[in-house]
Amino acid sequence: MLIDGGTIAWIGEDTAADVHREAADDVIDLAGAFVAPGFVDAHVHATSTGLAADGLDLTGAGSADAVLAAVRSFAREHPDAIVLGHGWDETTWQDPHPPSRAHIDAAADGRAVYLSRIDVHSALVSSSIASACPGVDELPGWSPDGPISRQAHHRVRDHALASVSPAQREGAHRALRRLAAQHGIVAVHEMAGPSISSVEDLDALLSLADAEPGPLVAGYWGQLAERGGIDIARELGAAGVAGDLFIDGAIGSRTACLHEPYTDDPSSTGTCFVDVEQVFDHVVAATEAGMQAGFHVIGDAACAIVTAGLRRAADHLGSAAIRAAGHRLEHAEMLSDDDISALVEYGVTASMQPMFDALWADPGGMYEQRLGRSRADSMNRFADIVAAGGMLAFSSDAPVTEIGPWAAVRAAMHHSSPAQSISARAAFSAHTRGGWRAVGETGAGILAPGAPAHLAVWRAQEFDVQAPDARVSGWSTDPRSGTPALPVLSPEDALPECLVTVVAGAVVHTTGECDWS
């Protein structure tokens, strides 16, 4: 491979390389390492992920007592700061009852505490931080003693994140980009919006990405057009007025909007923040403005709302206009056949997270607890989307799941419902080229002359063509098919190790094992 500046200039066999080798400024021998297009993480939250990396990580807490012990220790070691934590998940505990507010107050000695659940759609908070938000006890989702959700959670989260200093925020942004580069990620899509972060936060991240080497950042601003979202997105230089524009919440927090009640709470079908008319208005306004629209959508009733709004927008503007805009949906965990047909018909990208299935779809896991077995088995329909000709872009939703693209590719290959498993090649494409296509970049995500030199170098021991259907694998390994192999990603094998990450020809991560600097 010959790289000229930030572009791949030539790829070919060793026997044809001599003329290029002689003309090159530097010649790097990768000693048999595996070179591939760099990954794209199509849905992250930079500040929250960076803060969690150096803050109070509760993902390993196995009980309410463990959460309280972690809070107690963190408060003792950081006496002057608000206690910000993330990652508790009561569905994995033997006793699923979270700690009370009084116990949190005692553990933190009265300090301000904000502990987001793993899905970031509800939180445990201390009395002091709640009292600093006047009127929060009158908002939907308020609980006087347990986790808070919906609008009450949004209010307290805004207050908690406002305590983060510009220096802390900048450090968190650098931590996210550094972590991404270490995993062979060459670009991330930041999902910002008024109910998840702030204008200042997204502006600071985009400015940092412009000023310093590292993975590229495509920013999205998730706010309805009727509330000024398009103007704000334009001013920020955002890729679209899309992303975490919430139709509903999350299954774990019982705020995803469902047709039928939650199995473990028959009184609730979740929460809906946006109706069909608002979806229609937003999609039309964004399309006419030449911007991507998109929504955070999880529950089956919420998916139906988006589909209805898309169909109305297509009737109004024409299907071709909607397809040309390249709109997107985030998560899309409970799509129906009709929803998938609409995605394909209107060229909408489904930005999805395979690790959700790996974490929560096991028998007795969170999906089954909240939805029952039948609904749990119909989640995250990767194979159906691919078979219908739909577009997938994979991501972590960090900090909801850890950044780790090979783990996500493996999870999509080994779906809890075998019928929804996809090949290694399809999953890899969704986590590389799919992320570029989701932002309208059709020439990136491949290794070919003329493509941007966004790539990663890996140590991997074994390669094969891996597909759920043995007949496909058998055909694909025939040399006449020309199908390249990928590292073997069976559940028991170690994942590939990233040796070098290159963005536009510049090294943004190296372990030093390859002479590439």
N, C-alpha and C positions, 0 to 999 in steps of 0.2 A: 504494500500500500504506500502510495506517495501522497503526502499531505502538503499542500501549498497554502501557507497562511492558515485560514480557518476552513479550508475546503479540501475535500478528498479529490485529488487530481488524477489518480490512476490506481487501479487494482488489477493484478494479474498473476500469472504463474512465475515461479522463481526464474525460469529460463529466459523470461522476457524482461527481467527486472534490471539487468546490468546497465542499460542506458540511463535509467532513472537513478540508479545508485550512484553512478558517476557524477550526476548533476546535483545530487542532494547536498545540502549543507550538513545534515546529520543523518547517520544511519544507525538505527536502533534494532538490535536483535532481541526479540521477545522470548527466545528460548522455549518455543513450543507452547506459550500461553495462548489462551482462547480470546479472540477479539470479536466484539459484537457491538451493535448499536447501543448507546447508553439508554438507560431506563428513563421514563417520565413518570413522576408521581402526580397523577392528575387531580388530587384533592388533598391539600394539607392545610394546617393552621400553624403558621410559623411561630408566632409568639407563644402560644400555648405549648407547642412541642418543645421549643427551646427552653421555656421555663421549667417544664416537667423534667427535662434532661438533667437539670442541675438543682431541682427542687424536691418537693415531697412526693415521691412516687408510691402510690397506693395499689398498684396493679398486683403486687404479691401479697397484699393483706388478705388473710383468710377468714377474718371474723371482725365483729364490731370491736372487740378488745384489741385486736391487732391494729385497727385504724386508730384507736385512741392512744395506743402506745407509740405509734409513729408520730402522731400529732404532738404528744408530750415531748418526745425526743427532739423533734424539729424545733418546737417553740423554745426549748432550752438552749439549743445550739444557735438560734437566730433570734436573739431577744428583742431586736428593734424592728422587725419586719412583719407585715401581715403574713399569716400562715396560708399559703396557696398550695393546695394539693390536688392530685388527679388520679383517677383510675380504679376506685373501689367498685366492686361488682358483687352485690349481695346474692346474686343467683348462683354463685359458686360456693357459698358458705353453708355449713351444716345448719346453722341458725340464721335465717335470712333477714333478721331484724337489724337495721342500721343503728348506730349509737344515737342516743337522744341528744337534744340540744344542751341539756344540763350537763351531760357527761362531756360533751365537746368543750363547753365553757370551762369545766374543771380541768380538763387535760391541757388546755391552752392558757390556763390561769387568767381567763377573762379577755384574752387577746382576740383580735379579729381573725376569723377563720373562714375560708371558702374552700370546700372540697368537692370538686366536680366528679360526678359518676363517670364510669368508663365511656358512656356514649355522649357525655357533655350536655345532656338535655335535662339534667336535674342535679341537685347539689345538696350537701350537708353544710350548714352554716352555723356560726356562733350567734349568740344573742347580740353581741356588740355590733357585728356587721349588719345584722337585720335592723337594729335600732337606728343605724346610720342612714337607712333608706326609708324616709317617712312615707307612709301610705302603702308600703309593700304588703302589709297584712290584709289589705283590701283587694289585692290583685288575684286573678285566677292562678291557681297553682300553689297558693300559700298554704303552709302547714305550720301550726304553732310549735311542733316538736320534731317532726320528721323531715325527710327530704322535701325541698321545694322544687317546683317545675313551672313550665309555661311562663306567663308574663312576670310572675313574681321572681322566678329564677333569672330572667333577663335583667330585671332591675338590679338584683344583687350582684350578678356577674359584671355588669357595667361598672358598678362601684368598686368591685374587687380589682378589676383590670385597670381601673383608673389609678390605682395605687402603684402600678408598675412605672418606674422612672424611665425617662428616655434612654439612659445608659443601660438599664436592665433590658429594655426592649431591644436595643441594638445588639446586646449580647445574645439575646434569645434568637434573633434573626440570624446572626452569624453561626450560632450553634446548629440551627436547623439546616443551613446550607452546607456546613461542614459534615454533618451527619449524613445528609443526602449524598454528597460526593463520595463519602466512604463506602456507600452501597452502590456505586456505579450509576447514580442518578444524575442526569445532565440537565434536567429541567423539572420544575415543580409548578403546580397551579395553586396559587393561594386563594382560599375561599373566604373573602372578607364581606362585611356588611354591618349595618347598624345594630343588629341583634346578636352579632358574634364577635365583632372587634370594633374598629373605628376608622374614619378617614385618615387620621394621623398615622395609625398603625400601618395601613396599606401603603400610604405615601412613603413612609420611612423605609419599608421593605423594598419597594420598587427602586427608590433612590439608592439604597445600599447595593442592590443587584446591578445597577448601572455603573456604580463606582468601583466595585471590587470584583475580582475573579471569583468564579464559583458557578454552581448550577444556575441556569437562567430561571427567571420568575415571570410567569404569566399571572396577572392579578385579576380577580373577578370581584365585582361589587354587587352583592345580593340585595337589591332594594327595588320595590315596584316602581314602574315608570310614573304612576300617579303620585308618588311621593318624592319625585325628583331624582330617581335612581339613574336615569340615563345621563342627565347633566353632570351628576357627580362622577359617574363612571368615565365620562369623556374627560373631565377635568383631571382625573387621576391618571389617565392613560391606561385604563383597565381594558382587558381583552373582551369583556362583555358585562352586561348587567344581568348576571347569572350567578350560579354557585349556590351558596347557602341562603337562598331566598326561600324561606320555609313555607311549604304547603302544610307540613305537619311536623311532628317531633321524632321520637325514636321508640322502638319496641321495648327496650329495656326499661325505659322510664314510663312506659304505658302512655306515651303521647303521640305515637304514630296513629294516623286516622284509619279506622277499620270499618268494614261493612258490618261485621258481627262483633259482639263484645269480646274483651279479653277473657281468656279461659280462667285466669287467676283473679279476675276482677269483673264479674258479670255486669257490674253497674256502669262500666266505662267502655266506650269505643274510641277513646283517644281524643285528640285535639286537631282542629282544622283552623289554620290561620288565614287562608286565601280561598276564595270561591271561584267557580267557573268563569264568571264575568271578569274577575280580576286577572285570571290567567289569560283570557282572550285579549283584554286591553293591553296587558304587558307584552305579550307575544307580538301583537300588531304594532305597538309603538316601537319596540326594539327592532323589528324587521324593517319598518319604514325608516328607522334611524341608521340602518346598516350595522346593527350590533347583535351579538348573540344574546338570546334570552335563555333562561334556565332556572331550574327549581330544585331544591332539596325535597325529595318525595320518597316515602318509605311504605306506608300502609296501603292496602288495596283500595280503600275508598279514596285516598289521596291520589293514587295513580290514576283512578278513573276521572277525577277532577281535572288533572292535567291533560289527559287524552281528550276530554270533552272540550277544553279550552283550545287545544291545538286544532281540533277539527273545525271549530268555529272560526278560528283565525285563518285556516286554509280556505274555508268557504268564502271568507271576506277578501283575502288577498290573492288567492290562488295557491295551489300546492307548490308550484315551482318557486315562488317567492319564499315560502317557508323553508323548503329544502335548501335553497341557496344561502339562507342565513346561518345554517349550521348550528341550530340550537342544541341544548344539552340538558340532561337530567342527572342529578346526583343521587346515588344509592339505588333507587328503583328496585327495592328488594322484593316487592310483592306484585309484580306486573302480571296482568291477565293476558290471554291470547290477543284480545282486542288492543290492549296497550302496546304489545310488541308489534302488532301490525301497524299501528299508528307511528311508532318510532321508525320503522323501516320506510313507510310511505312518505314521511316528512323529513327523512334524513337526520333524525335526532340521535346524538351520541348518548349512550348509557354509560355514565361514569360510575363504576362499581368497585367493590372492595372484596376480593376473594377471602380475605382473612376473617370477615364477618362469619362466613360459613364455617371456617375452620375453628373459630372460637365458640360459636353459640349454637351450632346445629346438631351436636351429638345428642343421643338419647338422654333425656332428662335435663338437657341444657336450657339456656335462656329462651330460645325460640319455642321449645316444647312447653316450658313453664308458662309462658305468656300466651301462646297461640294454640296449643294442642298439637298432636303429632301430624294430623292431616295438613294443616296450614304450614307447619314447619317444613314439611317435605316439599312444599311448592315454592320455596324461596330461592332467590338469586339464580335466575334461569339463564345461565351463561350459554349453554348448548342451544337452547331454543332461540336465543337472540342471534347467535352465529348462524344457525341453520336457516333462519328467516332472512339472512342477509343484512342484519343490523350491525351497527358500529359500537364496539366496546372500547373503553379506555379504563385501565385498572389503576388503582391508587390505594393508599393506606388509610386516608382520613386521619393521619397523625394529628393529635396524640391518641385518638381512639384506638388504633392499633399501631404497633411499632413499625417504623420504616424498615422494609425488607422486601424488595421486589422479587427475589428468587423464591422466597417463602410464599408470596402471593401467587406466583406462577404455579408452584407446586400445589397450592390449595385449590386452584381452579382445575388442575388436572385430576385431583382426588376429591371431588365434590362429595358431600355427604349423601346426595342423591345421585347415584351413578349415571343416570340418564342426563344429568346436567354437567357432567365432566367434559372438558374440552382438551384438545391436544396441546402438547407443550408448545408447538409452533403457534397455535391460535392464541394461547395465553401470553406467550412472549410478545407476539405482535400487539396485543391489547395493551401491554405494559411499556411498549416502545413506540411504534408507529401510531398506535391508537391515540396516545396522548398528544402527539403532534397534530393529528387530524382533528382532534377535539378543539384545537385553537386555530384551525384553518391552515396549518402548515403541511402541505402535501409532499414536499420534497425532503423532509427530514425523517429520521428514524430508520434509515437504511445505510448500508455501506456500499456506495456506488460513486463513480466519477460525477462530480458536480454537486454532491450532497454535502451539507455541513459536516465538518469533522467533529461530531458529537459521539463519543464512543467510550467503551470501557474494556479493560484487559483483565482477564480472570484466570485464576488457577482452578482447573477442574480436571478430574482424573478420567472419567468415563463419559462417552458420548453415545447417543442413540436417537432414533426418531421415535417419539413416544406419543401414542394416540390411544384413546379408549377402545377403539375398534381394531382388533388384531389384523383384520384385512387391510385397513388403511396403513398400519405400521408396516405390514409386509410389502405392500406396494411402494411405500415411501422410502424404504431402505434399498430398493432396487436402484443401482446407479443411474439407470436411464431416467428415473423420475427427477433427478437433480434437486431433491429435497435435502437441505443441509440438516445435520444433526445438532442437537443441543445437549448440554450437560444432563446426565441422568439425575432425575429429581424424585426418586422413590422416597417414601416417608422415612426410611431408616438411614438414608445417606446424608452425609454432610453437604451443605450448600456451597456453591462456588465462592471463592474468596476474591474480593476486588483488589487488584494490584495497582491499577492506574485508572483514573477517570479523566477524560479529555473533553473540554467544551470549546468548540470553535478553534480547535487546534492547540489550545493551551491546557497544560496539565493543572487540574484543580485538586487532585488527590493522588498520592503515590505512597506506597509502602517502602519504596527504595529498592525493591527486589529487581525491578526492571530499570535499565539505564535510560530512563525517560524523564527528563526534568525541564 
